[in-house]
Amino acid sequence: MRTRPALLTAAALALLSLPLGYAGRADALPGAGAPTPAAAPPATAQPTPGEPSAGPAAGSVAPTADVERALGAEPFPAEPSKRPTAAEWADAGVVRLTRSGPATAGCRTYRVREWLRFRCPDLTFSAVSLLGGRTEGVAFWITPPKDSDLTRGGEVMFPVRRGDRRAFQILTFGPGYDGPFTLLPAIVLQEQWLEDDPEPTIIAR
């Protein structure tokens, strides 16, 4: 019987074998748009082709605006809006999360209306999981490897709306029970907007 680390290694190697241009969509999961209990088992989104608003199709080169503003510097819209276009992401402003830990050094968060894009261009990604919360509008992207055997860079995109609660986990590779390519937690990204709060709370650590 395979052990859990062995299964994780097999999943990581399968991910690395994907062709260029694949993106993961959490909104393709069953029950998209319905709340998922926080205690539900982690569901790792698998890459699917043709994501129109994440990764290179969304201008997954980092947007040009570098002046960091408060997360709620501009009011969040009262009504849901469509997913931003590539041109909108290219001009997106950088926002400061409620709290960020040292693990997120080098990561940036961009905002267009109520949509956020959490991007870490220098982090080696092995997987991204939605641990709990709404799947509606959520998308993942892991940059395919170029000159090395490891992926470098990836992002999470999601809408931030009143009543939302979500938790994501980004995994990387590192030394462990499976050798140098063991899947290890890198960043946990949490978002919640309680009904009585004036703005959302978003923490990355």
Secondary structure, DSSP 8 states (H G I E B T S, - for coil): ---HHHHHHHHHHHHHTS-TTEEEEGGGSTTTTS---TTS--EE--EEE--TTSGGGGT-S--S---EEETTSS---SS------HHHHHT-EEEE-SEE-GGGTT-EEEEETTEEEEEETTS--SEEEEEEE--TT-EEEE---SSSSS---EEEEEE--TT-EEEEEEEEEEEETTEEEEEEEEEEEEEE--TT-SS-EEEE-
